[in-house]
Amino acid sequence: MHVIVNGRETTVAARDIAGLIAEMDYEFTQLAIAVNQRVVPRGRWAETALNAGDKIEIITPRQGG
């Protein structure tokens, strides 16, 4: 399925956010996920289905100074 992750068109096999995170090998414990500009709470990742064309933003914390 084709989705857009962080601005890049990507083909994924995952059908939900939890599967997408595993498939993309994100090992960060702190992530924020938005699908089509709506933030999805971590507790709903496994039940939030992905659809072709979805725009997904995966945000990780950064330290700076």
MARKE-396642 format. One record per residue (C-alpha): x, y, z; residue in three letters; residue number from 1. Coordinates in steps of 0.25 Angstrom, whole numbers. Layout:
<node u="X" v="Y" w="Z" r="ALA" k="NUM"/>
...
END
This chain:
<node u="0" v="0" w="0" r="MET" k="1"/>
<node u="5" v="14" w="-3" r="HIS" k="2"/>
<node u="5" v="24" w="8" r="VAL" k="3"/>
<node u="13" v="37" w="11" r="ILE" k="4"/>
<node u="22" v="36" w="23" r="VAL" k="5"/>
<node u="29" v="49" w="27" r="ASN" k="6"/>
<node u="27" v="55" w="13" r="GLY" k="7"/>
<node u="32" v="43" w="5" r="ARG" k="8"/>
<node u="23" v="33" w="-2" r="GLU" k="9"/>
<node u="26" v="20" w="3" r="THR" k="10"/>
<node u="21" v="6" w="0" r="THR" k="11"/>
<node u="17" v="-2" w="13" r="VAL" k="12"/>
<node u="11" v="-15" w="17" r="ALA" k="13"/>
<node u="6" v="-11" w="30" r="ALA" k="14"/>
<node u="-9" v="-9" w="32" r="ARG" k="15"/>
<node u="-9" v="-1" w="45" r="ASP" k="16"/>
<node u="0" v="9" w="52" r="ILE" k="17"/>
<node u="6" v="-1" w="61" r="ALA" k="18"/>
<node u="10" v="-10" w="49" r="GLY" k="19"/>
<node u="16" v="2" w="42" r="LEU" k="20"/>
<node u="25" v="6" w="54" r="ILE" k="21"/>
<node u="30" v="-9" w="54" r="ALA" k="22"/>
<node u="32" v="-9" w="39" r="GLU" k="23"/>
<node u="40" v="4" w="39" r="MET" k="24"/>
<node u="48" v="-1" w="51" r="ASP" k="25"/>
<node u="46" v="11" w="60" r="TYR" k="26"/>
<node u="51" v="7" w="73" r="GLU" k="27"/>
<node u="49" v="20" w="80" r="PHE" k="28"/>
<node u="41" v="19" w="93" r="THR" k="29"/>
<node u="36" v="34" w="91" r="GLN" k="30"/>
<node u="28" v="36" w="78" r="LEU" k="31"/>
<node u="17" v="44" w="73" r="ALA" k="32"/>
<node u="9" v="40" w="62" r="ILE" k="33"/>
<node u="-1" v="48" w="53" r="ALA" k="34"/>
<node u="-9" v="42" w="42" r="VAL" k="35"/>
<node u="-16" v="52" w="32" r="ASN" k="36"/>
<node u="-12" v="63" w="42" r="GLN" k="37"/>
<node u="-19" v="56" w="54" r="ARG" k="38"/>
<node u="-11" v="52" w="66" r="VAL" k="39"/>
<node u="-13" v="37" w="69" r="VAL" k="40"/>
<node u="-11" v="33" w="84" r="PRO" k="41"/>
<node u="-1" v="22" w="86" r="ARG" k="42"/>
<node u="-12" v="13" w="92" r="GLY" k="43"/>
<node u="-19" v="14" w="79" r="ARG" k="44"/>
<node u="-8" v="10" w="70" r="TRP" k="45"/>
<node u="-11" v="-4" w="68" r="ALA" k="46"/>
<node u="-26" v="-1" w="65" r="GLU" k="47"/>
<node u="-24" v="10" w="56" r="THR" k="48"/>
<node u="-24" v="5" w="41" r="ALA" k="49"/>
<node u="-16" v="11" w="30" r="LEU" k="50"/>
<node u="-22" v="14" w="17" r="ASN" k="51"/>
<node u="-15" v="16" w="3" r="ALA" k="52"/>
<node u="-11" v="31" w="2" r="GLY" k="53"/>
<node u="-11" v="34" w="17" r="ASP" k="54"/>
<node u="-1" v="45" w="21" r="LYS" k="55"/>
<node u="6" v="40" w="33" r="ILE" k="56"/>
<node u="16" v="48" w="42" r="GLU" k="57"/>
<node u="25" v="41" w="51" r="ILE" k="58"/>
<node u="31" v="51" w="61" r="ILE" k="59"/>
<node u="43" v="48" w="70" r="THR" k="60"/>
<node u="49" v="56" w="81" r="PRO" k="61"/>
<node u="62" v="63" w="79" r="ARG" k="62"/>
<node u="71" v="71" w="88" r="GLN" k="63"/>
<node u="77" v="83" w="84" r="GLY" k="64"/>
<node u="83" v="96" w="89" r="GLY" k="65"/>
END
